Amino acid sequence: MAWKFPTVCCIALGFGGAGCSQPEEVPTSQLIDIVVDKSIDEDSLWTAAAKRAGLRVVLGSSEYQFGHAAASDGAELGVVDFGVLLGDGRAVISDFSKHRLVYLSPRGELLSLFGRRGEGPGEIGQAGGMYLQADGNLVFRDNQLQRATVLTPAENSLDLRRSYPVASYARPICALADVTVGVRYRPQVQRTIETRSLDGKRVNYIGLPLFKATNNLNVIATNGSLLCLPDKAQVVFAAQTGDLLAYRRDGSVAWRRKLADFVPSQVKEVGSGVLLTAAPPPLNRSVTVRALVRLDSITALLQMVMLVRRGEGKTSVVERSGIESRIIALEDGAELGRQTDLPLMLDVRDGMALTYAEEPEPMVGLVRLRLMPR
């Protein structure tokens, strides 16, 4: 069974709603004139490493698959949006549709479930991302309840430590040494990335707008995948426009690339909303950024869902045709390899990948991988 998408969507200018609503008004005096240095897109940024023979990811043996032919509700997955690998092979999966976290052993056994739909302690409204702290604790962000929950991965359970308010709808999120980083366009300052102190109290905004002079389109375009690089004090952002940017901790641009052969969905302002069309005619195809994970100290894997339109007119449907994966150099964003034979990867650690598939039924797995020359 293939994924199916509506031909067009009318998207509210905000987060978490369907339909069209009034955009956030921004006084002219608050608009910031940002000049983009176009010289950073020149080939002079390509390094010797980027010019070497192409690379590819090779998968090895599978350690387990979880969710296949589930015998109980606890072993059944809904819609998985995030996953984190712990140092010893354990994994924590965020099941968006079931409002819970799934805690797995290194052999894929269900250790425990955390959360249910609700607003009380230990309950979940809307998943907003999660990340590991330096102390080994897991932080889970809830966008609907606007709070962060700190969990300790114990031997057989996820133990609740504390929760604290976080007034943000940033999604996804990751962490540097002293701040969390999230994707959220802020019209008042025309910035795309939110940084927040680890206690959630101090906020700053960095990042270039992706469209000139239109907050409406920037709200929609500020979506995609985020990768924090604590050892480099940088964060890499892959946007749905095909822009790939690396920001330093102070907000300055380390490098910027425009992804080659990237076909985005069509976005147009319509009244107070934005009309988004996936796989628009005449090409009848597009891609959408889905994941950005680190492979090793110098490379990352960017994964995009490939969409194709079948049929004509109002009866046409948009279906998923596969996943395109690109190996990216973290030094300058150069593309080092491209392939379409990989599963979606939620996280990679120590040569192991936490994978996710929706068909024929939702399932996560743990598989060994290697990065090799073609």
C-alpha positions as CSV (number, residue, x, y, z in Angstrom):
1,M,0.0,0.0,0.0
2,A,1.3,3.5,-0.9
3,W,1.1,6.7,1.0
4,K,-1.5,9.0,-0.4
5,F,-1.5,12.8,-0.1
6,P,-4.1,15.4,-1.0
7,T,-3.6,17.2,-4.2
8,V,-3.4,20.5,-2.4
9,C,-3.4,21.7,1.2
10,C,-4.5,25.0,2.6
11,I,-2.2,25.4,5.6
12,A,-2.7,27.7,8.6
13,L,0.2,30.1,9.3
14,G,1.1,28.6,12.6
15,F,1.7,25.2,14.0
16,G,-0.6,22.4,14.8
17,G,-3.8,23.4,13.0
18,A,-5.6,22.7,9.8
19,G,-7.4,25.2,7.6
20,C,-6.5,28.8,7.0
21,S,-6.1,31.5,9.6
22,Q,-4.8,35.0,9.9
23,P,-1.0,35.3,9.8
24,E,0.8,36.9,12.7
25,E,1.1,40.6,11.9
26,V,4.6,42.1,12.0
27,P,5.1,45.9,12.2
28,T,7.2,47.2,9.4
29,S,9.6,48.7,11.9
30,Q,10.4,45.2,13.2
31,L,11.4,43.7,9.8
32,I,15.1,43.1,9.4
33,D,17.0,43.5,6.1
34,I,19.2,40.4,5.9
35,V,21.9,40.3,3.2
36,V,22.9,36.8,2.1
37,D,26.5,36.3,1.0
38,K,26.1,34.4,-2.3
39,S,29.8,33.7,-2.5
40,I,29.3,30.8,-0.1
41,D,27.5,28.8,-2.8
42,E,30.6,28.8,-5.1
43,D,32.6,25.7,-5.9
44,S,35.6,27.1,-4.1
45,L,34.1,25.6,-0.9
46,W,34.6,22.0,-2.2
47,T,37.4,20.3,-0.4
48,A,39.6,17.5,-1.4
49,A,37.4,15.1,0.6
50,A,34.4,16.2,-1.4
51,K,36.1,15.5,-4.7
52,R,37.2,12.0,-3.9
53,A,35.4,8.9,-5.1
54,G,31.7,8.7,-4.3
55,L,30.6,7.0,-1.1
56,R,27.7,4.7,-0.3
57,V,26.1,3.3,2.8
58,V,26.1,-0.5,2.9
59,L,23.8,-2.3,5.3
60,G,24.9,-5.5,7.1
61,S,23.0,-7.9,9.3
62,S,19.8,-7.0,11.1
63,E,19.7,-7.2,14.9
64,Y,15.9,-7.2,15.2
65,Q,12.6,-5.9,13.8
66,F,9.9,-4.6,16.2
67,G,6.3,-4.1,15.3
68,H,6.0,-6.8,12.7
69,A,3.0,-9.2,13.4
70,A,2.4,-7.6,16.8
71,A,0.7,-9.9,19.3
72,S,-0.3,-7.1,21.7
73,D,-1.1,-3.4,21.8
74,G,2.2,-2.7,23.4
75,A,4.1,-4.3,20.5
76,E,2.1,-2.5,17.9
77,L,3.3,0.8,16.4
78,G,1.3,3.6,15.0
79,V,3.0,6.6,13.4
80,V,6.7,6.9,14.5
81,D,8.2,10.3,14.1
82,F,11.4,10.2,16.2
83,G,13.8,7.6,17.6
84,V,17.0,7.7,19.8
85,L,19.7,5.0,20.1
86,L,21.3,4.8,23.5
87,G,25.0,3.8,23.9
88,D,24.4,0.1,24.6
89,G,21.9,-0.6,21.8
90,R,18.7,0.2,23.6
91,A,16.3,2.5,21.8
92,V,13.5,4.9,22.6
93,I,10.8,5.4,19.9
94,S,8.3,8.2,19.8
95,D,4.9,6.9,18.6
96,F,3.1,10.0,17.6
97,S,-0.3,8.5,17.0
98,K,-0.4,6.5,20.1
99,H,0.9,9.3,22.3
100,R,3.7,7.2,24.0
101,L,7.3,6.3,24.0
102,V,8.4,2.7,23.3
103,Y,11.5,1.5,25.2
104,L,13.4,-1.4,23.5
105,S,16.2,-3.6,24.6
106,P,19.3,-4.2,22.4
107,R,17.6,-7.4,21.1
108,G,14.4,-5.6,20.2
109,E,12.4,-6.7,23.3
110,L,9.8,-4.4,24.7
111,L,11.1,-3.1,28.0
112,S,8.3,-0.6,28.8
113,L,5.9,2.0,27.5
114,F,5.8,5.6,28.8
115,G,2.9,8.0,28.3
116,R,-0.7,8.1,27.1
117,R,-2.9,10.8,25.7
118,G,-3.7,13.4,28.3
119,E,-2.4,16.5,30.1
120,G,-1.3,15.2,33.4
121,P,2.1,14.0,34.7
122,G,3.5,11.3,32.4
123,E,0.9,12.0,29.7
124,I,1.5,13.3,26.2
125,G,-0.3,15.9,24.1
126,Q,1.7,16.2,20.9
127,A,5.2,14.9,20.4
128,G,7.7,17.6,19.5
129,G,11.0,15.7,19.5
130,M,13.5,14.3,21.9
131,Y,17.2,14.2,22.5
132,L,19.9,12.7,24.9
133,Q,21.6,14.9,27.4
134,A,25.3,14.6,28.2
135,D,24.3,12.9,31.5
136,G,22.5,10.2,29.7
137,N,19.0,11.4,30.5
138,L,16.4,11.7,27.7
139,V,14.5,14.9,27.2
140,F,11.1,14.7,25.5
141,R,9.4,17.9,24.3
142,D,5.6,18.2,24.2
143,N,4.4,21.0,21.8
144,Q,0.8,20.9,22.8
145,L,1.4,20.9,26.5
146,Q,4.4,23.2,26.0
147,R,6.6,21.3,28.4
148,A,9.8,19.2,28.5
149,T,10.0,16.0,30.4
150,V,13.3,14.5,31.6
151,L,13.5,10.7,31.7
152,T,16.2,8.4,33.0
153,P,16.5,5.2,30.9
154,A,16.7,2.6,33.6
155,E,17.3,-1.2,33.1
156,N,13.6,-1.9,32.3
157,S,11.8,1.4,32.4
158,L,11.9,5.1,31.5
159,D,11.8,6.8,34.9
160,L,10.2,10.2,35.2
161,R,12.6,12.7,36.8
162,R,10.9,16.1,36.3
163,S,9.0,18.3,33.9
164,Y,9.3,22.0,33.2
165,P,7.4,24.5,31.0
166,V,8.8,25.4,27.6
167,A,6.7,27.9,25.7
168,S,7.6,26.8,22.2
169,Y,6.3,24.9,19.2
170,A,9.8,24.1,17.8
171,R,10.0,20.9,15.9
172,P,12.3,19.0,15.4
173,I,14.8,19.6,18.2
174,C,18.4,18.6,19.1
175,A,21.0,19.7,21.6
176,L,24.4,21.3,21.7
177,A,26.5,21.5,24.9
178,D,24.6,24.4,26.5
179,V,21.4,24.9,24.5
180,T,18.6,23.0,22.8
181,V,18.0,23.9,19.1
182,G,14.7,23.8,17.3
183,V,13.2,24.8,14.0
184,R,10.6,27.6,14.4
185,Y,10.2,30.6,12.2
186,R,9.8,33.8,14.3
187,P,8.1,36.5,12.2
188,Q,9.0,39.4,14.6
189,V,12.7,38.9,14.0
190,Q,12.7,36.9,10.7
191,R,14.7,34.1,12.1
192,T,14.3,30.3,11.4
193,I,16.1,28.6,14.3
194,E,15.3,28.8,18.0
195,T,18.0,28.2,20.6
196,R,16.9,27.8,24.3
197,S,18.9,27.3,27.5
198,L,18.7,23.7,28.9
199,D,16.3,24.9,31.6
200,G,14.0,26.3,28.9
201,K,14.0,29.8,30.2
202,R,16.4,31.8,28.0
203,V,15.6,32.1,24.3
204,N,17.5,33.4,21.2
205,Y,16.8,33.2,17.5
206,I,19.2,32.6,14.7
207,G,19.1,31.6,11.1
208,L,18.3,33.2,7.7
209,P,14.8,33.5,6.3
210,L,14.4,31.2,3.3
211,F,12.0,33.5,1.3
212,K,12.5,37.3,0.9
213,A,9.9,39.6,2.3
214,T,7.2,37.1,3.1
215,N,6.5,35.7,6.5
216,N,3.7,33.5,5.2
217,L,6.0,31.4,3.0
218,N,8.8,31.3,5.6
219,V,6.5,29.8,8.2
220,I,5.8,26.9,5.8
221,A,9.3,26.6,4.5
222,T,10.8,26.5,8.0
223,N,10.3,22.8,8.3
224,G,12.6,19.9,7.6
225,S,15.4,18.2,9.6
226,L,17.9,19.4,12.1
227,L,21.3,17.9,13.2
228,C,23.3,19.2,16.1
229,L,27.1,18.8,16.1
230,P,28.2,19.4,19.7
231,D,31.9,18.7,18.9
232,K,31.8,21.5,16.3
233,A,29.4,23.8,18.1
234,Q,27.3,23.8,14.9
235,V,23.8,22.9,13.8
236,V,22.9,21.7,10.3
237,F,19.4,22.5,8.9
238,A,17.9,20.9,5.9
239,A,14.9,22.9,4.8
240,Q,12.0,21.9,2.5
241,T,13.2,24.5,0.0
242,G,16.3,22.5,-0.8
243,D,18.5,24.8,1.3
244,L,21.2,23.1,3.4
245,L,22.8,25.4,6.0
246,A,25.2,25.0,8.9
247,Y,25.1,27.6,11.7
248,R,27.7,28.2,14.3
249,R,26.7,28.6,18.0
250,D,26.7,32.4,17.6
251,G,24.3,32.2,14.7
252,S,26.7,33.0,11.9
253,V,26.6,30.9,8.7
254,A,29.4,28.3,8.5
255,W,28.3,27.2,5.0
256,R,25.3,27.1,2.8
257,R,24.3,24.8,-0.1
258,K,21.4,24.5,-2.5
259,L,20.7,20.8,-3.0
260,A,21.1,19.7,-6.6
261,D,18.1,18.1,-8.3
262,F,15.9,19.0,-5.4
263,V,12.2,19.3,-6.5
264,P,10.2,20.9,-3.7
265,S,6.4,21.0,-3.3
266,Q,4.8,24.1,-4.8
267,V,3.9,26.8,-2.3
268,K,1.8,29.9,-3.0
269,E,0.3,32.6,-0.9
270,V,-3.5,32.5,-1.1
271,G,-5.2,35.2,1.0
272,S,-4.1,34.8,4.6
273,G,-2.9,31.2,4.0
274,V,-0.5,29.2,1.9
275,L,-1.5,26.7,-0.7
276,L,0.9,23.7,-0.8
277,T,0.9,21.3,-3.8
278,A,2.9,18.1,-3.6
279,A,4.3,16.7,-6.9
280,P,2.8,19.6,-8.9
281,P,2.3,19.4,-12.7
282,P,3.9,19.3,-15.2
283,L,6.8,17.4,-13.5
284,N,4.3,15.5,-11.3
285,R,7.0,14.7,-8.7
286,S,8.6,16.3,-5.7
287,V,10.6,15.4,-2.6
288,T,10.2,16.3,1.0
289,V,13.0,16.2,3.6
290,R,12.4,13.5,6.2
291,A,15.6,12.8,8.2
292,L,19.2,14.0,8.8
293,V,21.4,11.8,10.8
294,R,25.2,11.7,11.5
295,L,27.1,8.8,10.1
296,D,30.6,9.6,11.5
297,S,32.7,12.5,12.5
298,I,32.8,14.0,8.9
299,T,29.6,12.8,7.1
300,A,25.8,12.9,7.5
301,L,23.0,11.2,5.7
302,L,20.1,13.3,4.4
303,Q,17.0,11.4,3.5
304,M,14.0,12.6,1.4
305,V,10.7,11.0,0.6
306,M,10.1,10.9,-3.1
307,L,6.6,11.7,-4.2
308,V,4.9,11.1,-7.6
309,R,1.5,12.2,-8.9
310,R,-0.7,9.6,-10.6
311,G,-3.8,10.4,-12.6
312,E,-5.1,13.7,-13.8
313,G,-7.2,16.6,-12.5
314,K,-9.2,16.4,-9.2
315,T,-9.0,12.6,-9.2
316,S,-5.2,12.5,-9.1
317,V,-3.4,11.3,-6.0
318,V,0.2,11.8,-4.8
319,E,2.0,8.6,-3.6
320,R,5.3,7.9,-2.1
321,S,7.7,6.2,-4.6
322,G,10.7,5.7,-2.4
323,I,13.4,7.3,-0.3
324,E,16.4,9.2,-1.7
325,S,19.5,9.3,0.5
326,R,22.4,11.6,0.1
327,I,25.7,11.5,1.9
328,I,26.8,15.0,2.9
329,A,30.2,16.3,4.0
330,L,29.8,18.1,7.3
331,E,32.8,20.3,6.5
332,D,31.1,22.2,3.7
333,G,27.8,20.5,2.7
334,A,29.2,18.9,-0.4
335,E,27.4,15.8,-1.7
336,L,29.6,12.7,-1.5
337,G,27.1,10.0,-2.6
338,R,23.5,9.3,-3.5
339,Q,21.3,6.1,-3.4
340,T,17.7,5.0,-3.3
341,D,18.1,1.6,-1.6
342,L,18.1,2.5,2.1
343,P,15.4,2.5,4.7
344,L,14.5,5.6,6.7
345,M,17.0,6.0,9.5
346,L,15.8,7.6,12.8
347,D,19.2,7.5,14.4
348,V,22.8,6.2,13.9
349,R,25.3,5.4,16.6
350,D,28.5,3.3,16.7
351,G,27.9,1.7,13.3
352,M,24.3,0.8,14.1
353,A,21.2,2.3,12.5
354,L,17.7,2.6,14.0
355,T,15.4,2.2,10.9
356,Y,11.7,2.7,10.3
357,A,9.3,1.4,7.7
358,E,5.6,2.1,7.3
359,E,4.8,-0.7,4.9
360,P,3.4,-3.4,5.0
361,E,3.0,-2.3,8.6
362,P,4.8,0.1,10.9
363,M,8.0,-1.4,12.0
364,V,11.4,-0.3,13.5
365,G,14.6,-2.2,13.3
366,L,18.3,-2.2,14.2
367,V,20.8,-2.9,11.5
368,R,24.6,-2.6,11.1
369,L,26.0,-0.3,8.5
370,R,29.2,0.8,6.9
371,L,30.3,3.7,4.8
372,M,32.3,2.5,1.8
373,P,33.6,3.9,-1.5
374,R,31.7,3.0,-4.6
